[in-house]
């Protein structure tokens, strides 16, 4: 919905939409739980997140799991914003 007009979409909510952060938090809650069950500490606000790891190997494993989860959820990972910081 934009300017009180409804538009059909198959791509979800628009970036920056008022409801977008709430829906992202609800939808990605299962990702948070999965990552924590695998021993990763995840900090997330809406669709932005940081996964804290102790080693490069752990970071690589977390990224692999994240990619798998995203594919199953039919979501796309923004590789321009994805990095391994040391």
PyMOL Python script that loads the backbone (N, CA, C, O; Angstrom):
from pymol import cmd

cmd.read_pdbstr("""\
ATOM      1  N   UNK A   1       0.853  -1.163   0.000  1.00  0.00           N
ATOM      2  CA  UNK A   1       0.000   0.000   0.000  1.00  0.00           C
ATOM      3  C   UNK A   1       0.903   1.232   0.000  1.00  0.00           C
ATOM      4  O   UNK A   1       1.823   1.352   0.810  1.00  0.00           O
ATOM      5  N   UNK A   2       0.625   2.113  -0.900  1.00  0.00           N
ATOM      6  CA  UNK A   2       1.345   3.385  -0.971  1.00  0.00           C
ATOM      7  C   UNK A   2       0.338   4.490  -1.220  1.00  0.00           C
ATOM      8  O   UNK A   2      -0.535   4.371  -2.080  1.00  0.00           O
ATOM      9  N   UNK A   3       0.467   5.555  -0.467  1.00  0.00           N
ATOM     10  CA  UNK A   3      -0.427   6.714  -0.609  1.00  0.00           C
ATOM     11  C   UNK A   3      -1.889   6.287  -0.639  1.00  0.00           C
ATOM     12  O   UNK A   3      -2.670   6.746  -1.473  1.00  0.00           O
ATOM     13  N   UNK A   4      -2.244   5.401   0.286  1.00  0.00           N
ATOM     14  CA  UNK A   4      -3.592   4.881   0.465  1.00  0.00           C
ATOM     15  C   UNK A   4      -4.118   4.111  -0.739  1.00  0.00           C
ATOM     16  O   UNK A   4      -5.330   3.960  -0.893  1.00  0.00           O
ATOM     17  N   UNK A   5      -3.217   3.618  -1.600  1.00  0.00           N
ATOM     18  CA  UNK A   5      -3.610   2.782  -2.733  1.00  0.00           C
ATOM     19  C   UNK A   5      -2.920   1.429  -2.582  1.00  0.00           C
ATOM     20  O   UNK A   5      -1.742   1.359  -2.230  1.00  0.00           O
ATOM     21  N   UNK A   6      -3.657   0.366  -2.848  1.00  0.00           N
ATOM     22  CA  UNK A   6      -3.138  -0.989  -2.724  1.00  0.00           C
ATOM     23  C   UNK A   6      -2.601  -1.460  -4.063  1.00  0.00           C
ATOM     24  O   UNK A   6      -3.268  -1.333  -5.089  1.00  0.00           O
ATOM     25  N   UNK A   7      -1.389  -2.003  -4.046  1.00  0.00           N
ATOM     26  CA  UNK A   7      -0.765  -2.557  -5.238  1.00  0.00           C
ATOM     27  C   UNK A   7      -0.384  -4.004  -4.953  1.00  0.00           C
ATOM     28  O   UNK A   7       0.250  -4.292  -3.938  1.00  0.00           O
ATOM     29  N   UNK A   8      -0.765  -4.909  -5.839  1.00  0.00           N
ATOM     30  CA  UNK A   8      -0.377  -6.308  -5.654  1.00  0.00           C
ATOM     31  C   UNK A   8       1.102  -6.468  -5.949  1.00  0.00           C
ATOM     32  O   UNK A   8       1.648  -5.815  -6.838  1.00  0.00           O
ATOM     33  N   UNK A   9       1.745  -7.350  -5.186  1.00  0.00           N
ATOM     34  CA  UNK A   9       3.172  -7.575  -5.347  1.00  0.00           C
ATOM     35  C   UNK A   9       3.494  -9.011  -4.975  1.00  0.00           C
ATOM     36  O   UNK A   9       2.906  -9.565  -4.045  1.00  0.00           O
ATOM     37  N   UNK A  10       4.418  -9.608  -5.693  1.00  0.00           N
ATOM     38  CA  UNK A  10       4.890 -10.943  -5.337  1.00  0.00           C
ATOM     39  C   UNK A  10       6.256 -10.869  -4.680  1.00  0.00           C
ATOM     40  O   UNK A  10       6.857 -11.905  -4.396  1.00  0.00           O
ATOM     41  N   UNK A  11       6.761  -9.666  -4.430  1.00  0.00           N
ATOM     42  CA  UNK A  11       8.103  -9.490  -3.890  1.00  0.00           C
ATOM     43  C   UNK A  11       8.109  -9.016  -2.449  1.00  0.00           C
ATOM     44  O   UNK A  11       9.164  -8.610  -1.962  1.00  0.00           O
ATOM     45  N   UNK A  12       7.012  -9.045  -1.754  1.00  0.00           N
ATOM     46  CA  UNK A  12       7.005  -8.647  -0.351  1.00  0.00           C
ATOM     47  C   UNK A  12       6.810  -7.164  -0.172  1.00  0.00           C
ATOM     48  O   UNK A  12       6.324  -6.473  -1.067  1.00  0.00           O
ATOM     49  N   UNK A  13       7.198  -6.674   1.006  1.00  0.00           N
ATOM     50  CA  UNK A  13       6.984  -5.264   1.314  1.00  0.00           C
ATOM     51  C   UNK A  13       8.076  -4.409   0.698  1.00  0.00           C
ATOM     52  O   UNK A  13       9.205  -4.873   0.534  1.00  0.00           O
ATOM     53  N   UNK A  14       7.759  -3.173   0.356  1.00  0.00           N
ATOM     54  CA  UNK A  14       8.774  -2.302  -0.231  1.00  0.00           C
ATOM     55  C   UNK A  14       9.840  -1.916   0.796  1.00  0.00           C
ATOM     56  O   UNK A  14       9.552  -1.780   1.985  1.00  0.00           O
ATOM     57  N   UNK A  15      11.053  -1.746   0.326  1.00  0.00           N
ATOM     58  CA  UNK A  15      12.150  -1.306   1.190  1.00  0.00           C
ATOM     59  C   UNK A  15      11.778   0.029   1.807  1.00  0.00           C
ATOM     60  O   UNK A  15      11.375   0.955   1.103  1.00  0.00           O
ATOM     61  N   UNK A  16      11.911   0.129   3.108  1.00  0.00           N
ATOM     62  CA  UNK A  16      11.600   1.371   3.801  1.00  0.00           C
ATOM     63  C   UNK A  16      10.136   1.522   4.146  1.00  0.00           C
ATOM     64  O   UNK A  16       9.733   2.543   4.703  1.00  0.00           O
ATOM     65  N   UNK A  17       9.323   0.510   3.822  1.00  0.00           N
ATOM     66  CA  UNK A  17       7.905   0.574   4.161  1.00  0.00           C
ATOM     67  C   UNK A  17       7.724   0.568   5.675  1.00  0.00           C
ATOM     68  O   UNK A  17       8.561   0.031   6.401  1.00  0.00           O
ATOM     69  N   UNK A  18       6.652   1.153   6.141  1.00  0.00           N
ATOM     70  CA  UNK A  18       6.410   1.300   7.578  1.00  0.00           C
ATOM     71  C   UNK A  18       6.347  -0.057   8.278  1.00  0.00           C
ATOM     72  O   UNK A  18       6.863  -0.202   9.387  1.00  0.00           O
ATOM     73  N   UNK A  19       5.734  -1.033   7.658  1.00  0.00           N
ATOM     74  CA  UNK A  19       5.542  -2.346   8.287  1.00  0.00           C
ATOM     75  C   UNK A  19       6.745  -3.271   8.076  1.00  0.00           C
ATOM     76  O   UNK A  19       6.847  -4.309   8.729  1.00  0.00           O
ATOM     77  N   UNK A  20       7.639  -2.908   7.184  1.00  0.00           N
ATOM     78  CA  UNK A  20       8.757  -3.766   6.807  1.00  0.00           C
ATOM     79  C   UNK A  20       9.598  -4.258   7.993  1.00  0.00           C
ATOM     80  O   UNK A  20       9.868  -5.457   8.068  1.00  0.00           O
ATOM     81  N   UNK A  21      10.026  -3.392   8.922  1.00  0.00           N
ATOM     82  CA  UNK A  21      10.834  -3.893  10.050  1.00  0.00           C
ATOM     83  C   UNK A  21      10.099  -4.916  10.923  1.00  0.00           C
ATOM     84  O   UNK A  21      10.694  -5.896  11.371  1.00  0.00           O
ATOM     85  N   UNK A  22       8.815  -4.684  11.160  1.00  0.00           N
ATOM     86  CA  UNK A  22       8.045  -5.615  11.976  1.00  0.00           C
ATOM     87  C   UNK A  22       7.927  -6.969  11.289  1.00  0.00           C
ATOM     88  O   UNK A  22       8.145  -8.005  11.917  1.00  0.00           O
ATOM     89  N   UNK A  23       7.584  -6.968  10.003  1.00  0.00           N
ATOM     90  CA  UNK A  23       7.451  -8.226   9.277  1.00  0.00           C
ATOM     91  C   UNK A  23       8.794  -8.968   9.187  1.00  0.00           C
ATOM     92  O   UNK A  23       8.835 -10.194   9.292  1.00  0.00           O
ATOM     93  N   UNK A  24       9.873  -8.232   8.995  1.00  0.00           N
ATOM     94  CA  UNK A  24      11.195  -8.862   8.944  1.00  0.00           C
ATOM     95  C   UNK A  24      11.522  -9.515  10.283  1.00  0.00           C
ATOM     96  O   UNK A  24      12.030 -10.636  10.315  1.00  0.00           O
ATOM     97  N   UNK A  25      11.238  -8.833  11.377  1.00  0.00           N
ATOM     98  CA  UNK A  25      11.519  -9.397  12.697  1.00  0.00           C
ATOM     99  C   UNK A  25      10.707 -10.667  12.949  1.00  0.00           C
ATOM    100  O   UNK A  25      11.220 -11.628  13.521  1.00  0.00           O
ATOM    101  N   UNK A  26       9.458 -10.676  12.529  1.00  0.00           N
ATOM    102  CA  UNK A  26       8.622 -11.866  12.701  1.00  0.00           C
ATOM    103  C   UNK A  26       9.138 -13.002  11.822  1.00  0.00           C
ATOM    104  O   UNK A  26       9.316 -14.125  12.292  1.00  0.00           O
ATOM    105  N   UNK A  27       9.376 -12.709  10.556  1.00  0.00           N
ATOM    106  CA  UNK A  27       9.770 -13.736   9.591  1.00  0.00           C
ATOM    107  C   UNK A  27      11.137 -14.325   9.902  1.00  0.00           C
ATOM    108  O   UNK A  27      11.346 -15.527   9.739  1.00  0.00           O
ATOM    109  N   UNK A  28      12.078 -13.484  10.351  1.00  0.00           N
ATOM    110  CA  UNK A  28      13.456 -13.941  10.564  1.00  0.00           C
ATOM    111  C   UNK A  28      13.706 -14.472  11.974  1.00  0.00           C
ATOM    112  O   UNK A  28      14.834 -14.846  12.298  1.00  0.00           O
ATOM    113  N   UNK A  29      12.679 -14.512  12.812  1.00  0.00           N
ATOM    114  CA  UNK A  29      12.841 -15.041  14.167  1.00  0.00           C
ATOM    115  C   UNK A  29      13.349 -16.478  14.145  1.00  0.00           C
ATOM    116  O   UNK A  29      14.176 -16.852  14.976  1.00  0.00           O
ATOM    117  N   UNK A  30      12.866 -17.286  13.208  1.00  0.00           N
ATOM    118  CA  UNK A  30      13.320 -18.681  13.145  1.00  0.00           C
ATOM    119  C   UNK A  30      14.792 -18.766  12.750  1.00  0.00           C
ATOM    120  O   UNK A  30      15.496 -19.678  13.186  1.00  0.00           O
ATOM    121  N   UNK A  31      15.266 -17.825  11.929  1.00  0.00           N
ATOM    122  CA  UNK A  31      16.697 -17.785  11.593  1.00  0.00           C
ATOM    123  C   UNK A  31      17.518 -17.509  12.848  1.00  0.00           C
ATOM    124  O   UNK A  31      18.532 -18.165  13.087  1.00  0.00           O
ATOM    125  N   UNK A  32      17.081 -16.542  13.645  1.00  0.00           N
ATOM    126  CA  UNK A  32      17.783 -16.229  14.898  1.00  0.00           C
ATOM    127  C   UNK A  32      17.920 -17.481  15.765  1.00  0.00           C
ATOM    128  O   UNK A  32      18.996 -17.780  16.281  1.00  0.00           O
ATOM    129  N   UNK A  33      16.819 -18.199  15.912  1.00  0.00           N
ATOM    130  CA  UNK A  33      16.813 -19.389  16.770  1.00  0.00           C
ATOM    131  C   UNK A  33      17.717 -20.478  16.208  1.00  0.00           C
ATOM    132  O   UNK A  33      18.423 -21.147  16.963  1.00  0.00           O
ATOM    133  N   UNK A  34      17.702 -20.662  14.890  1.00  0.00           N
ATOM    134  CA  UNK A  34      18.574 -21.666  14.266  1.00  0.00           C
ATOM    135  C   UNK A  34      20.047 -21.325  14.457  1.00  0.00           C
ATOM    136  O   UNK A  34      20.851 -22.191  14.803  1.00  0.00           O
ATOM    137  N   UNK A  35      20.398 -20.064  14.232  1.00  0.00           N
ATOM    138  CA  UNK A  35      21.798 -19.661  14.358  1.00  0.00           C
ATOM    139  C   UNK A  35      22.268 -19.808  15.805  1.00  0.00           C
ATOM    140  O   UNK A  35      23.385 -20.262  16.051  1.00  0.00           O
ATOM    141  N   UNK A  36      21.430 -19.430  16.753  1.00  0.00           N
ATOM    142  CA  UNK A  36      21.798 -19.566  18.159  1.00  0.00           C
ATOM    143  C   UNK A  36      21.924 -21.034  18.553  1.00  0.00           C
ATOM    144  O   UNK A  36      22.790 -21.388  19.352  1.00  0.00           O
ATOM    145  N   UNK A  37      21.059 -21.899  17.994  1.00  0.00           N
ATOM    146  CA  UNK A  37      21.154 -23.341  18.279  1.00  0.00           C
ATOM    147  C   UNK A  37      22.459 -23.918  17.742  1.00  0.00           C
ATOM    148  O   UNK A  37      22.968 -24.906  18.270  1.00  0.00           O
ATOM    149  N   UNK A  38      22.999 -23.303  16.696  1.00  0.00           N
ATOM    150  CA  UNK A  38      24.275 -23.746  16.119  1.00  0.00           C
ATOM    151  C   UNK A  38      25.468 -23.112  16.840  1.00  0.00           C
ATOM    152  O   UNK A  38      26.618 -23.340  16.465  1.00  0.00           O
ATOM    153  N   UNK A  39      25.187 -22.316  17.876  1.00  0.00           N
ATOM    154  CA  UNK A  39      26.263 -21.728  18.669  1.00  0.00           C
ATOM    155  C   UNK A  39      26.725 -20.365  18.208  1.00  0.00           C
ATOM    156  O   UNK A  39      27.743 -19.866  18.687  1.00  0.00           O
ATOM    157  N   UNK A  40      25.998 -19.750  17.289  1.00  0.00           N
ATOM    158  CA  UNK A  40      26.374 -18.420  16.803  1.00  0.00           C
ATOM    159  C   UNK A  40      25.577 -17.344  17.536  1.00  0.00           C
ATOM    160  O   UNK A  40      24.387 -17.512  17.804  1.00  0.00           O
ATOM    161  N   UNK A  41      26.235 -16.261  17.851  1.00  0.00           N
ATOM    162  CA  UNK A  41      25.558 -15.107  18.449  1.00  0.00           C
ATOM    163  C   UNK A  41      25.154 -14.201  17.305  1.00  0.00           C
ATOM    164  O   UNK A  41      26.002 -13.758  16.531  1.00  0.00           O
ATOM    165  N   UNK A  42      23.857 -13.919  17.190  1.00  0.00           N
ATOM    166  CA  UNK A  42      23.360 -13.080  16.104  1.00  0.00           C
ATOM    167  C   UNK A  42      22.698 -11.839  16.682  1.00  0.00           C
ATOM    168  O   UNK A  42      21.906 -11.925  17.621  1.00  0.00           O
ATOM    169  N   UNK A  43      23.026 -10.698  16.121  1.00  0.00           N
ATOM    170  CA  UNK A  43      22.424  -9.424  16.498  1.00  0.00           C
ATOM    171  C   UNK A  43      21.720  -8.923  15.244  1.00  0.00           C
ATOM    172  O   UNK A  43      22.338  -8.783  14.188  1.00  0.00           O
ATOM    173  N   UNK A  44      20.417  -8.654  15.368  1.00  0.00           N
ATOM    174  CA  UNK A  44      19.667  -8.284  14.181  1.00  0.00           C
ATOM    175  C   UNK A  44      18.676  -7.182  14.491  1.00  0.00           C
ATOM    176  O   UNK A  44      18.055  -7.166  15.554  1.00  0.00           O
ATOM    177  N   UNK A  45      18.533  -6.253  13.543  1.00  0.00           N
ATOM    178  CA  UNK A  45      17.457  -5.280  13.543  1.00  0.00           C
ATOM    179  C   UNK A  45      16.794  -5.379  12.179  1.00  0.00           C
ATOM    180  O   UNK A  45      17.416  -5.096  11.155  1.00  0.00           O
ATOM    181  N   UNK A  46      15.539  -5.779  12.169  1.00  0.00           N
ATOM    182  CA  UNK A  46      14.787  -5.981  10.927  1.00  0.00           C
ATOM    183  C   UNK A  46      15.563  -6.946  10.033  1.00  0.00           C
ATOM    184  O   UNK A  46      15.796  -8.088  10.429  1.00  0.00           O
ATOM    185  N   UNK A  47      15.967  -6.516   8.841  1.00  0.00           N
ATOM    186  CA  UNK A  47      16.644  -7.447   7.928  1.00  0.00           C
ATOM    187  C   UNK A  47      18.158  -7.269   7.909  1.00  0.00           C
ATOM    188  O   UNK A  47      18.835  -7.874   7.078  1.00  0.00           O
ATOM    189  N   UNK A  48      18.696  -6.463   8.797  1.00  0.00           N
ATOM    190  CA  UNK A  48      20.147  -6.308   8.914  1.00  0.00           C
ATOM    191  C   UNK A  48      20.622  -7.106  10.119  1.00  0.00           C
ATOM    192  O   UNK A  48      19.993  -7.082  11.177  1.00  0.00           O
ATOM    193  N   UNK A  49      21.749  -7.820   9.951  1.00  0.00           N
ATOM    194  CA  UNK A  49      22.231  -8.622  11.073  1.00  0.00           C
ATOM    195  C   UNK A  49      23.751  -8.723  11.077  1.00  0.00           C
ATOM    196  O   UNK A  49      24.425  -8.515  10.067  1.00  0.00           O
ATOM    197  N   UNK A  50      24.252  -9.051  12.255  1.00  0.00           N
ATOM    198  CA  UNK A  50      25.672  -9.339  12.455  1.00  0.00           C
ATOM    199  C   UNK A  50      25.726 -10.682  13.165  1.00  0.00           C
ATOM    200  O   UNK A  50      25.068 -10.886  14.185  1.00  0.00           O
ATOM    201  N   UNK A  51      26.518 -11.596  12.613  1.00  0.00           N
ATOM    202  CA  UNK A  51      26.712 -12.899  13.244  1.00  0.00           C
ATOM    203  C   UNK A  51      28.129 -12.904  13.801  1.00  0.00           C
ATOM    204  O   UNK A  51      29.101 -12.814  13.051  1.00  0.00           O
ATOM    205  N   UNK A  52      28.237 -13.010  15.112  1.00  0.00           N
ATOM    206  CA  UNK A  52      29.533 -12.945  15.785  1.00  0.00           C
ATOM    207  C   UNK A  52      30.155 -14.336  15.830  1.00  0.00           C
ATOM    208  O   UNK A  52      29.522 -15.288  16.286  1.00  0.00           O
ATOM    209  N   UNK A  53      31.391 -14.451  15.359  1.00  0.00           N
ATOM    210  CA  UNK A  53      32.095 -15.729  15.305  1.00  0.00           C
ATOM    211  C   UNK A  53      33.491 -15.572  15.904  1.00  0.00           C
ATOM    212  O   UNK A  53      34.045 -14.473  15.942  1.00  0.00           O
ATOM    213  N   UNK A  54      34.047 -16.683  16.367  1.00  0.00           N
ATOM    214  CA  UNK A  54      35.365 -16.667  16.999  1.00  0.00           C
ATOM    215  C   UNK A  54      36.501 -16.920  16.023  1.00  0.00           C
ATOM    216  O   UNK A  54      37.659 -16.658  16.349  1.00  0.00           O
ATOM    217  N   UNK A  55      36.195 -17.426  14.831  1.00  0.00           N
ATOM    218  CA  UNK A  55      37.255 -17.718  13.869  1.00  0.00           C
ATOM    219  C   UNK A  55      36.722 -17.555  12.447  1.00  0.00           C
ATOM    220  O   UNK A  55      35.513 -17.487  12.226  1.00  0.00           O
ATOM    221  N   UNK A  56      37.636 -17.495  11.499  1.00  0.00           N
ATOM    222  CA  UNK A  56      37.245 -17.421  10.088  1.00  0.00           C
ATOM    223  C   UNK A  56      36.494 -18.676   9.670  1.00  0.00           C
ATOM    224  O   UNK A  56      35.558 -18.605   8.874  1.00  0.00           O
ATOM    225  N   UNK A  57      36.896 -19.815  10.197  1.00  0.00           N
ATOM    226  CA  UNK A  57      36.233 -21.067   9.867  1.00  0.00           C
ATOM    227  C   UNK A  57      34.785 -21.059  10.356  1.00  0.00           C
ATOM    228  O   UNK A  57      33.872 -21.487   9.650  1.00  0.00           O
ATOM    229  N   UNK A  58      34.598 -20.567  11.573  1.00  0.00           N
ATOM    230  CA  UNK A  58      33.242 -20.483  12.126  1.00  0.00           C
ATOM    231  C   UNK A  58      32.402 -19.494  11.310  1.00  0.00           C
ATOM    232  O   UNK A  58      31.216 -19.732  11.078  1.00  0.00           O
ATOM    233  N   UNK A  59      33.009 -18.394  10.880  1.00  0.00           N
ATOM    234  CA  UNK A  59      32.305 -17.404  10.060  1.00  0.00           C
ATOM    235  C   UNK A  59      31.899 -18.009   8.721  1.00  0.00           C
ATOM    236  O   UNK A  59      30.792 -17.769   8.240  1.00  0.00           O
ATOM    237  N   UNK A  60      32.782 -18.785   8.125  1.00  0.00           N
ATOM    238  CA  UNK A  60      32.484 -19.434   6.848  1.00  0.00           C
ATOM    239  C   UNK A  60      31.338 -20.432   7.009  1.00  0.00           C
ATOM    240  O   UNK A  60      30.456 -20.504   6.154  1.00  0.00           O
ATOM    241  N   UNK A  61      31.346 -21.199   8.095  1.00  0.00           N
ATOM    242  CA  UNK A  61      30.267 -22.161   8.356  1.00  0.00           C
ATOM    243  C   UNK A  61      28.945 -21.431   8.587  1.00  0.00           C
ATOM    244  O   UNK A  61      27.899 -21.875   8.113  1.00  0.00           O
ATOM    245  N   UNK A  62      28.987 -20.323   9.305  1.00  0.00           N
ATOM    246  CA  UNK A  62      27.773 -19.534   9.551  1.00  0.00           C
ATOM    247  C   UNK A  62      27.225 -18.976   8.241  1.00  0.00           C
ATOM    248  O   UNK A  62      26.016 -18.998   8.011  1.00  0.00           O
ATOM    249  N   UNK A  63      28.104 -18.480   7.391  1.00  0.00           N
ATOM    250  CA  UNK A  63      27.678 -17.943   6.097  1.00  0.00           C
ATOM    251  C   UNK A  63      27.065 -19.039   5.235  1.00  0.00           C
ATOM    252  O   UNK A  63      26.044 -18.819   4.583  1.00  0.00           O
ATOM    253  N   UNK A  64      27.681 -20.217   5.227  1.00  0.00           N
ATOM    254  CA  UNK A  64      27.130 -21.336   4.456  1.00  0.00           C
ATOM    255  C   UNK A  64      25.735 -21.706   4.944  1.00  0.00           C
ATOM    256  O   UNK A  64      24.836 -21.953   4.140  1.00  0.00           O
ATOM    257  N   UNK A  65      25.556 -21.744   6.262  1.00  0.00           N
ATOM    258  CA  UNK A  65      24.241 -22.067   6.810  1.00  0.00           C
ATOM    259  C   UNK A  65      23.236 -20.961   6.483  1.00  0.00           C
ATOM    260  O   UNK A  65      22.086 -21.240   6.145  1.00  0.00           O
ATOM    261  N   UNK A  66      23.674 -19.716   6.585  1.00  0.00           N
ATOM    262  CA  UNK A  66      22.807 -18.584   6.265  1.00  0.00           C
ATOM    263  C   UNK A  66      22.359 -18.644   4.803  1.00  0.00           C
ATOM    264  O   UNK A  66      21.184 -18.435   4.501  1.00  0.00           O
ATOM    265  N   UNK A  67      23.294 -18.930   3.901  1.00  0.00           N
ATOM    266  CA  UNK A  67      22.949 -19.036   2.476  1.00  0.00           C
ATOM    267  C   UNK A  67      21.915 -20.143   2.243  1.00  0.00           C
ATOM    268  O   UNK A  67      20.976 -19.960   1.469  1.00  0.00           O
ATOM    269  N   UNK A  68      22.084 -21.268   2.898  1.00  0.00           N
ATOM    270  CA  UNK A  68      21.150 -22.382   2.769  1.00  0.00           C
ATOM    271  C   UNK A  68      19.768 -21.997   3.283  1.00  0.00           C
ATOM    272  O   UNK A  68      18.759 -22.273   2.635  1.00  0.00           O
ATOM    273  N   UNK A  69      19.729 -21.360   4.449  1.00  0.00           N
ATOM    274  CA  UNK A  69      18.460 -20.937   5.046  1.00  0.00           C
ATOM    275  C   UNK A  69      17.759 -19.926   4.151  1.00  0.00           C
ATOM    276  O   UNK A  69      16.548 -20.007   3.941  1.00  0.00           O
ATOM    277  N   UNK A  70      18.520 -18.978   3.626  1.00  0.00           N
ATOM    278  CA  UNK A  70      17.947 -17.932   2.768  1.00  0.00           C
ATOM    279  C   UNK A  70      17.361 -18.538   1.496  1.00  0.00           C
ATOM    280  O   UNK A  70      16.290 -18.134   1.042  1.00  0.00           O
ATOM    281  N   UNK A  71      18.070 -19.509   0.925  1.00  0.00           N
ATOM    282  CA  UNK A  71      17.586 -20.149  -0.298  1.00  0.00           C
ATOM    283  C   UNK A  71      16.255 -20.862  -0.037  1.00  0.00           C
ATOM    284  O   UNK A  71      15.317 -20.740  -0.825  1.00  0.00           O
ATOM    285  N   UNK A  72      16.177 -21.607   1.071  1.00  0.00           N
ATOM    286  CA  UNK A  72      14.939 -22.304   1.416  1.00  0.00           C
ATOM    287  C   UNK A  72      13.799 -21.315   1.668  1.00  0.00           C
ATOM    288  O   UNK A  72      12.643 -21.611   1.366  1.00  0.00           O
ATOM    289  N   UNK A  73      14.120 -20.151   2.216  1.00  0.00           N
ATOM    290  CA  UNK A  73      13.114 -19.130   2.513  1.00  0.00           C
ATOM    291  C   UNK A  73      12.800 -18.263   1.294  1.00  0.00           C
ATOM    292  O   UNK A  73      11.972 -17.355   1.365  1.00  0.00           O
ATOM    293  N   UNK A  74      13.468 -18.552   0.178  1.00  0.00           N
ATOM    294  CA  UNK A  74      13.303 -17.788  -1.062  1.00  0.00           C
ATOM    295  C   UNK A  74      13.635 -16.312  -0.874  1.00  0.00           C
ATOM    296  O   UNK A  74      12.950 -15.425  -1.383  1.00  0.00           O
ATOM    297  N   UNK A  75      14.717 -16.080  -0.119  1.00  0.00           N
ATOM    298  CA  UNK A  75      15.218 -14.724   0.106  1.00  0.00           C
ATOM    299  C   UNK A  75      16.579 -14.588  -0.554  1.00  0.00           C
ATOM    300  O   UNK A  75      17.230 -15.588  -0.856  1.00  0.00           O
ATOM    301  N   UNK A  76      17.008 -13.361  -0.776  1.00  0.00           N
ATOM    302  CA  UNK A  76      18.306 -13.108  -1.392  1.00  0.00           C
ATOM    303  C   UNK A  76      19.231 -12.417  -0.404  1.00  0.00           C
ATOM    304  O   UNK A  76      18.840 -11.477   0.287  1.00  0.00           O
ATOM    305  N   UNK A  77      20.449 -12.896  -0.351  1.00  0.00           N
ATOM    306  CA  UNK A  77      21.471 -12.300   0.491  1.00  0.00           C
ATOM    307  C   UNK A  77      22.153 -11.184  -0.295  1.00  0.00           C
ATOM    308  O   UNK A  77      22.527 -11.386  -1.450  1.00  0.00           O
ATOM    309  N   UNK A  78      22.318 -10.022   0.308  1.00  0.00           N
ATOM    310  CA  UNK A  78      22.989  -8.911  -0.348  1.00  0.00           C
ATOM    311  C   UNK A  78      24.494  -9.070  -0.128  1.00  0.00           C
ATOM    312  O   UNK A  78      25.017  -8.726   0.932  1.00  0.00           O
ATOM    313  N   UNK A  79      25.180  -9.593  -1.140  1.00  0.00           N
ATOM    314  CA  UNK A  79      26.610  -9.874  -1.004  1.00  0.00           C
ATOM    315  C   UNK A  79      27.452  -8.606  -0.949  1.00  0.00           C
ATOM    316  O   UNK A  79      28.584  -8.648  -0.466  1.00  0.00           O
ATOM    317  N   UNK A  80      26.933  -7.484  -1.429  1.00  0.00           N
ATOM    318  CA  UNK A  80      27.676  -6.222  -1.328  1.00  0.00           C
ATOM    319  C   UNK A  80      27.783  -5.775   0.120  1.00  0.00           C
ATOM    320  O   UNK A  80      28.750  -5.115   0.500  1.00  0.00           O
ATOM    321  N   UNK A  81      26.790  -6.133   0.930  1.00  0.00           N
ATOM    322  CA  UNK A  81      26.796  -5.750   2.351  1.00  0.00           C
ATOM    323  C   UNK A  81      27.310  -6.876   3.250  1.00  0.00           C
ATOM    324  O   UNK A  81      27.460  -6.688   4.458  1.00  0.00           O
ATOM    325  N   UNK A  82      27.581  -8.045   2.662  1.00  0.00           N
ATOM    326  CA  UNK A  82      28.024  -9.203   3.440  1.00  0.00           C
ATOM    327  C   UNK A  82      29.537  -9.254   3.425  1.00  0.00           C
ATOM    328  O   UNK A  82      30.158  -9.259   2.362  1.00  0.00           O
ATOM    329  N   UNK A  83      30.136  -9.291   4.627  1.00  0.00           N
ATOM    330  CA  UNK A  83      31.590  -9.327   4.687  1.00  0.00           C
ATOM    331  C   UNK A  83      32.041 -10.039   5.954  1.00  0.00           C
ATOM    332  O   UNK A  83      31.273 -10.229   6.897  1.00  0.00           O
ATOM    333  N   UNK A  84      33.294 -10.420   5.944  1.00  0.00           N
ATOM    334  CA  UNK A  84      33.926 -11.064   7.081  1.00  0.00           C
ATOM    335  C   UNK A  84      34.876 -10.032   7.678  1.00  0.00           C
ATOM    336  O   UNK A  84      35.976  -9.832   7.164  1.00  0.00           O
ATOM    337  N   UNK A  85      34.461  -9.381   8.752  1.00  0.00           N
ATOM    338  CA  UNK A  85      35.290  -8.359   9.400  1.00  0.00           C
ATOM    339  C   UNK A  85      36.158  -8.984  10.465  1.00  0.00           C
ATOM    340  O   UNK A  85      35.720  -9.885  11.180  1.00  0.00           O
ATOM    341  N   UNK A  86      37.380  -8.516  10.578  1.00  0.00           N
ATOM    342  CA  UNK A  86      38.295  -9.023  11.612  1.00  0.00           C
ATOM    343  C   UNK A  86      38.662  -7.939  12.574  1.00  0.00           C
ATOM    344  O   UNK A  86      39.423  -8.177  13.512  1.00  0.00           O
TER     345      UNK A  86
END
""", "prot")
cmd.dss("prot")
cmd.show_as("cartoon", "prot")
cmd.util.cbc("prot")
cmd.orient("prot")
